[in-house]
Structure formats: C-alpha cells, structure tokens
Amino acid sequence: MIPVSVRLNPFKTGGLELPILEGAVGVPWSLYGRILAERPVFTLHPLFHAGCYYVQDSSAMYVGHVFRKFLPELRPGARVLDLCAAPGGKTTDLAASLRERFGDDFLLVSNEVMKDRARVLDDNVARWGDPNVAVTSVDPAAFAPLGEYFDVIVADVPCSGEGMFRKDARAEEQWSPELVKLCAARQKRILADVWPSLRRGGVLVYSTCTYEEAENDDNLAWAAENLGGEIIAPQDEFPSSGVRLTRHGSLLKAGEVPGEGQWVGALHKTSGGCRPGRADIGSLRPLRNGMVKGVTKGRDFVPDADWALSIKYERGSYPEAELDKPTALKYLHRDAIVLPGAPLGYVLVTYRSVPLGFVKNIGPRCNNLLPKGRKILMNV
C-alpha cells in the first residue's frame, strides 16, 4: 500500500485530537506532516472539510522544507508567489510557515493557469482559511508587469512525471523521451516569463516530480546562467531517510522514501535591480484577495461561507450550533438540516467546535449556505 500523509493546520488544530493520527509517524522535514497508519475515507471526515489538515504526499512537503530555509532572509511584509499551485498543498504549507513567522504581515499569491484546477485551488485555500493568500489564474508572463515584486517564487513546474509512476498509471503510459524534451523547454519558458517579477537577491525554489536531469539540475543551471542567478548548494540534512543529493538539488525517489518522487533545488537571483512595477495584484483579477465577510441582500447581510472557515473569523459573531457527525455530513452533502432550539436567522454550524459554515435557520428546517461546488458527492 502506498503510504498516505497529511499536514496539520496549526491554526485550527491546537489542542484538537484527530483519530486519524493514531499510529501515525512524523515526516522528518515537516513539523506538521504525519504519515498515517492507514488510509481513511477523508470525504467522510468533517474536519477535513473544515481545513484542519491537508492531504499531501510526504515527498511534496520537502518543497516547504526548502522554502523555510530562506525564511530568515525575509522581512515583515514578505511577498511570495506559488506559481503552479493547484491543488494547493504547497500553498497551504507556505501560508502556515509565513504566518508563523510574520503573523498578518505577508502576502502569498497562489497561481494556477488552468481554470478548472484554479477553482479546486481556490476551494482548498478557502478551507485552509488564511486571508493573506490571494488566488490568481494567469499565465506566468502576466506577473512581469509587477516589476521585481516577489521575494520568493516557488515554481513546482509541470513535468514528465516519472515520480508519479507508482501512483498514476497514466503518467507511465504517457512518458517518452520526446515528452522530457517538451517539458524541459516549457519549464525554461515558464522560468523566463516569471523571472522579471522576482527581486534581485530573491529566491527561486524550483521543483518537479520527475527524475530527469534535463528537467531538474540542467534547468536550474540554465536559469542561473541565462537569467542571472547563483545556485544554492543542497545540504545532506536527512541522510537516513532516503533523500539523495544531486548536482544542484535534492531528490526523493519513490521506494526510497515513504512518498512519491520529488526533486527540489533553489537559487538566488543576481540580475536586475529595483525595477518598479506598473501594476498590482488587483490588476490580475484574482479569484480571491483578502477576506470577505459577506454581502448585503435586501435587508439581510448574508455571511460569506469562506468567512466561517477563516482563521480570522471572530467567534461569537453569529449564534453557533454544534453538530454530531451524521448531521455534519448531511450539512456537507448540502442537505437541509434541522436545529432544534437554535435561534432563527443565520447560524454558524460547528463540528467538535470547529466551524464548518453557515445556515439560515427558518424554524422547520435550515437553508444550507455551503457553496454548491463543495458539496460531498458521496452518499452519506
């Protein structure tokens, strides 16, 4: 069985016991990563939908580890771009690390060019609940007009996918030497397009889920030589856990580590200057930018579903109703639920005291305000 791992949300799980963690072991390079003893049906876990944890491969968490090595170089107000962010594992990892270091004083832009994948990313960012994460869906070149805006760019670029063979049979079927060449060329274009938005002295964290040198070490060396950067030598930090060092990065191979395949390297940008931008994040028409508490409709102020999931939600803003697990799953299935004894009007529903979302209690039943796109499709 392929091991499954999760990463806890430190801003939602403080003091909260999660039964899925029984028998779990820690991920060496992630303080909040856990490799589970068995795979649960996450869909049927209300706390998964509440953003208490994110299901993420343990090897993919290594990108967050490399990112954290550069946090001491950053100052309050840090700006970070997660360039190829869907479905959201790395974004939520970066967000937690930035918040632990800077509190509210940072901006993380999470981008996914594919519109359908961007919607999934947006939902996962909403569940995680950090209002300092903006979500965009633009081509990498769209960031160039911002000037040298970002302190760090994390680019987990599309690749030939050798590291996913064990997990995804289609990746193996589609692999070919021609695909490797195509991916390597596409990766160069992505890096060249986004490079102007990284400040001089800033850091590029570059990663793939393939083992191909042409897409990994060779491309990082190409970026250093052609775009203007200095490669940061990898360190042998986990010698007994299966992580290999390559010329310019760290390689995690499926079968040698508990997770799937991942390669990560980094460089400092040495070119450029302090070129001011001609635009801001708002010009990119973000899907999400800051926290919206709700909207006024007629005489009602309708609370936004994402506000309930935000780590900045002010408890006591609305009456609360605690749900048992069957009722919580009915709510997440977008069924009408009944809340005997609850006041009429908008009510925050919780499970194990963790917010799930809002309902409008009209007495005999409640109108369910969970967004349709987040409905559990499984029969509960």
Salt bridges, closest charged atoms under 4 A:
GLU73 OE1 - HIS268 NE2 3.01
ASP93 OD2 - ARG7 NE 3.87
ASP93 OD1 - ARG68 NH1 2.94
ASP104 OD1 - ARG99 NH1 2.56
ASP104 OD2 - LYS312 NZ 3.05
GLU112 OE2 - ARG117 NE 3.65
ASP122 OD1 - ARG288 NE 2.79
ASP123 OD1 - ARG374 NE 2.91
ASP130 OD2 - ARG99 NE 2.59
ASP139 OD2 - ARG189 NH1 3.82
GLU148 OE2 - LYS269 NZ 3.79
ASP151 OD1 - ARG199 NE 2.55
ASP156 OD2 - LYS90 NZ 3.09
ASP168 OD1 - ARG170 NE 3.62
ASP193 OD2 - ARG189 NH1 2.79
GLU213 OE1 - ARG247 NH2 3.31
ASP218 OD1 - ARG247 NH2 2.37
GLU237 OE2 - HIS65 NE2 3.01
GLU237 OE2 - LYS69 NZ 3.37
GLU256 OE2 - ARG244 NH2 2.50
GLU260 OE2 - ARG166 NH2 3.38
ASP300 OD2 - LYS360 NZ 2.91
ASP306 OD2 - ARG288 NH2 2.78
ASP306 OD1 - ARG374 NH1 2.66
GLU314 OE2 - LYS293 NZ 3.68
GLU320 OE2 - ARG315 NE 2.84
ASP335 OD1 - HIS333 ND1 2.98
